[in-house]
């Protein structure tokens, strides 16, 4: 298999290469990882290997079948998604269930890529389960999900689970340098640290800015032990929606965690992280990071915005 576009995850790639070379493939795979971890890239390369004409090196990347798959033009590689809605409607899955019994048009397999497995509701998952219980021998399902736990145990038990891992500094930085030649080494390292080793979020951070201004203001106020600055950063959030506040809390927590790692000598700190190191002890940084995580969990559990922000105003002193 040609994994040129899929970085890292060497053990996973060796496992896939060996099983595809021996023809020991499953009818269902779960590709698990955060957004930007490479799930879509891996799914296309697996689909190419399933359709490839080269039996000795499936997924060669150069035969007509591979080129069609990688160009997203192969008639037997089908995306199952509901782009107009947050959750994938059961009717979309039922359409795939009907289609699966039509034999492949030109390929060896019919490959169904489900890019938002975590957004399949219970009815959609149950409809999918009916296909997975007794699929035709030519059908393969590649289910992408942020977490395997978002899927029914009965689906997980019928699938091979592939957990995608973050990249090391040595694996990711050369690729980031290639994509962002104008960025400094420190900016690249900060972006990779913020993204916790995942290439996609690191690229997004480099394009859109490493941290939101609100997160920097909150972290710098906390670092300076400036209660007024902390209040000025938090109080306006009471007027925001949950989805607007969560990224601020998450990025502030990441800055605190970066300071903790910098204290251990694992990263080179930027200005805000240096301020946190100067102004706060390790115990204070850890306590604040846990406070922010609890606040984010509360918001996700539909606790009121006002209550969460008010609590942070008291706790982040």
C-alpha positions in Angstrom: 0.0 0.0 0.0 1.2 3.5 -0.8 0.9 5.5 2.4 2.8 8.6 1.0 0.1 11.0 2.0 -0.6 9.4 5.4 2.1 10.3 8.0 3.1 8.5 11.2 1.1 5.5 12.6 3.8 3.2 11.4 2.6 0.1 13.4 -1.0 0.6 12.0 0.4 0.9 8.4 2.5 -2.3 8.8 -0.6 -4.1 10.1 -2.7 -3.0 7.1 0.0 -3.7 4.5 0.4 -7.3 5.7 -3.4 -8.0 5.9 -4.1 -6.5 2.5 -1.1 -8.3 0.9 -2.4 -11.6 2.3 -6.0 -10.8 1.2 -7.2 -11.0 4.8 -9.5 -7.9 4.8 -12.6 -7.3 6.9 -16.0 -6.2 5.7 -16.0 -3.3 8.2 -13.3 -1.0 9.6 -13.6 1.8 12.2 -11.1 4.6 11.6 -11.0 6.4 15.0 -9.3 9.7 15.6 -9.9 13.4 16.1 -10.7 15.8 13.3 -7.5 16.3 11.3 -5.9 13.0 12.3 -5.8 11.7 8.7 -8.9 9.5 8.8 -10.2 10.6 5.4 -6.7 10.2 3.8 -6.4 6.7 5.2 -9.9 5.8 4.1 -9.1 6.7 0.5 -5.9 4.8 0.5 -7.6 1.7 2.0 -10.3 2.0 -0.7 -7.7 2.2 -3.4 -6.1 -1.0 -2.0 -9.4 -2.7 -2.1 -10.0 -1.8 -5.8 -6.3 -2.1 -6.9 -5.5 -4.4 -9.8 -2.0 -5.2 -8.4 -2.5 -8.3 -6.2 1.1 -8.3 -5.1 1.1 -4.7 -4.0 -2.6 -3.7 -3.4 -2.9 0.1 -3.2 -0.1 0.6 -5.6 -1.3 4.2 -6.3 -0.5 4.1 -10.0 -3.0 1.6 -11.7 -6.2 3.1 -13.2 -8.3 1.8 -10.3 -6.1 3.4 -7.7 -6.0 6.7 -9.6 -9.8 6.8 -9.8 -10.2 6.2 -6.1 -7.7 8.8 -5.1 -9.3 11.3 -7.4 -12.7 10.4 -5.9 -14.0 9.3 -9.3 -14.4 5.5 -8.8 -18.1 4.5 -9.2 -17.8 1.7 -6.6 -16.4 3.9 -3.8 -19.4 5.6 -2.3 -19.6 8.3 0.4 -22.6 7.9 2.8 -23.2 11.3 4.4 -26.0 13.8 5.0 -24.2 17.1 4.5 -27.3 19.2 5.0 -27.9 18.1 8.6 -25.9 17.8 11.8 -26.9 14.1 12.2 -26.9 11.5 9.4 -30.5 10.7 8.7 -31.7 7.1 8.8 -33.0 7.4 5.2 -29.4 8.0 4.0 -28.3 4.8 5.6 -31.3 2.9 4.2 -30.4 4.1 0.7 -26.9 2.6 1.1 -28.5 -0.6 2.4 -30.5 -0.9 -0.8 -27.6 0.0 -3.0 -25.3 -2.6 -1.4 -27.1 -5.5 -3.1 -26.3 -4.1 -6.5 -23.0 -5.7 -7.6 -19.9 -3.5 -8.3 -19.9 -1.6 -11.5 -16.2 -2.1 -12.4 -14.3 -2.7 -9.2 -13.6 -5.8 -7.2 -15.4 -4.4 -4.2 -18.1 -1.8 -3.3 -16.6 0.4 -0.7 -18.9 2.6 1.5 -17.1 5.4 3.3 -19.1 6.9 6.2 -17.2 10.1 7.2 -19.3 11.0 10.2 -19.8 7.8 12.2 -20.1 9.8 15.4 -23.1 11.6 14.0 -25.1 8.5 13.3 -28.2 8.4 15.6 -29.6 5.2 17.1 -32.0 4.6 14.2 -29.2 5.1 11.6 -26.9 2.8 13.5 -29.5 0.1 13.7 -30.2 0.4 10.0 -26.4 0.1 9.3 -26.2 -2.9 11.6 -28.6 -4.8 9.4 -26.1 -4.5 6.6 -23.1 -5.4 8.7 -24.8 -8.6 10.0 -24.9 -10.3 6.6 -23.2 -8.2 4.0 -22.5 -9.3 0.4 -19.0 -10.7 0.0 -18.0 -7.7 -2.2 -19.1 -5.0 0.3 -16.7 -3.1 2.6 -17.6 -0.3 5.1 -15.1 2.3 6.3 -16.7 4.1 9.2 -14.8 7.2 10.3 -15.5 8.4 13.9 -14.0 10.7 16.5 -14.6 7.9 19.1 -15.5 4.3 18.8 -17.6 4.7 21.9 -20.1 6.8 19.9 -21.1 3.6 18.1 -23.2 0.7 19.3 -21.3 -2.2 20.8 -22.9 -4.5 18.2 -21.4 -2.4 15.4 -18.0 -2.3 17.1 -18.0 -6.1 17.5 -18.3 -6.5 13.8 -15.5 -4.2 12.8 -11.7 -4.0 12.9 -10.9 -0.9 14.9 -8.0 1.3 13.7 -7.0 4.0 16.2 -5.0 6.9 14.7 -2.3 8.4 16.8 -0.7 11.8 16.9 2.5 12.5 15.1 5.9 13.0 16.7 7.8 16.3 16.3 10.2 14.6 13.9 7.3 13.3 11.7 5.2 16.5 11.7 7.6 19.5 11.5 9.1 18.7 8.1 5.6 18.5 6.6 4.5 21.7 8.4 7.6 23.5 7.0 6.8 22.3 3.5 3.2 23.7 3.8 4.1 26.9 5.7 7.6 27.9 4.6 7.1 31.5 5.9 6.5 30.3 9.5 9.3 30.2 12.1 10.3 27.0 13.8 8.8 28.3 17.1 5.4 29.0 15.4 5.4 25.5 13.9 6.3 23.9 17.2 3.6 26.0 19.0 1.0 25.0 16.5 1.8 21.3 16.8 1.8 21.5 20.6 -1.6 23.2 20.5 -2.9 20.5 18.1 -1.6 17.8 20.4 0.4 16.3 17.6 -2.3 16.1 14.9 -1.4 17.6 11.5 -4.8 18.9 10.5 -5.5 21.0 13.6 -1.9 22.3 13.4 -2.4 23.5 9.9 -5.7 25.1 10.9 -3.9 26.9 13.7 -1.2 28.2 11.4 -3.7 29.5 8.9 -6.1 31.1 11.3 -3.9 32.1 14.2 -2.5 29.9 17.0 -4.8 31.1 19.7 -8.0 33.2 19.9 -7.6 36.7 21.4 -10.0 35.8 24.3 -7.9 32.8 25.2 -4.7 34.8 25.2 -6.3 37.5 27.3 -7.7 35.0 29.9 -4.3 33.2 30.1 -2.3 36.4 30.4 -4.6 37.8 33.1 -4.4 34.6 35.0 -0.6 34.6 34.6 -0.3 38.1 36.0 -2.7 37.4 38.9 -4.7 40.3 37.6 -8.3 39.6 38.7 -9.7 42.6 36.8 -8.2 41.3 33.5 -9.6 37.8 34.2 -13.1 39.3 34.7 -12.7 41.5 31.6 -12.0 38.3 29.6 -14.7 36.2 31.1 -17.7 38.5 31.7 -18.4 39.3 28.0 -18.7 35.5 27.4 -22.0 35.5 29.3 -23.6 36.8 26.1 -22.1 34.1 23.9 -23.4 30.7 22.9 -21.8 27.5 24.2 -20.1 26.8 20.8 -18.4 30.2 21.0 -17.1 29.7 24.5 -15.9 26.1 24.3 -12.9 26.9 21.9 -11.8 29.7 24.3 -11.8 27.5 27.3 -10.1 24.7 25.4 -7.4 26.9 24.1 -6.8 28.5 27.5 -6.5 25.0 29.0 -4.0 24.1 26.3 -1.9 27.1 27.1 -1.8 26.0 30.8 -0.9 22.5 29.8 1.9 23.8 27.5 3.2 25.7 30.5 3.3 22.6 32.6 5.1 20.7 29.8 7.5 23.6 29.4 8.2 23.4 33.1 9.3 19.9 32.5 11.5 21.0 29.6 9.5 19.2 26.9 8.7 22.3 24.7 10.2 25.8 24.0 7.7 28.3 25.5 6.2 31.2 23.6 5.4 34.6 25.3 2.1 33.7 27.0 3.5 30.4 28.2 6.6 32.1 29.6 4.3 34.5 31.4 2.4 31.6 32.9 5.7 30.0 34.0 6.8 33.2 35.7 3.5 34.0 37.4 2.1 30.7 38.5 3.3 27.5 40.3 2.9 24.1 38.8 0.1 23.3 41.3 -1.8 26.4 40.3 -1.5 25.7 36.6 -2.7 22.2 37.1 -5.7 23.3 39.2 -6.7 26.0 36.7 -6.5 23.5 33.8 -8.8 21.1 35.7 -11.2 24.0 36.4 -11.4 24.9 32.7 -11.9 21.2 31.7 -14.8 20.9 34.3 -16.3 24.1 32.9 -16.1 22.8 29.4 -17.7 19.5 30.4 -20.5 21.4 32.2 -21.2 23.5 29.1 -21.3 20.4 27.0 -23.8 18.9 29.5 -26.1 22.0 29.0 -25.3 23.7 32.3 -26.2 27.4 31.8 -23.6 29.7 30.3 -24.1 32.3 33.1 -23.5 29.7 35.8 -20.3 28.4 34.2 -18.8 31.8 33.5 -19.7 33.0 37.0 -18.0 29.9 38.5 -14.9 30.6 36.5 -14.8 34.3 37.7 -14.6 33.0 41.2 -12.2 30.1 40.7 -9.6 31.6 38.3 -8.1 34.0 40.9 
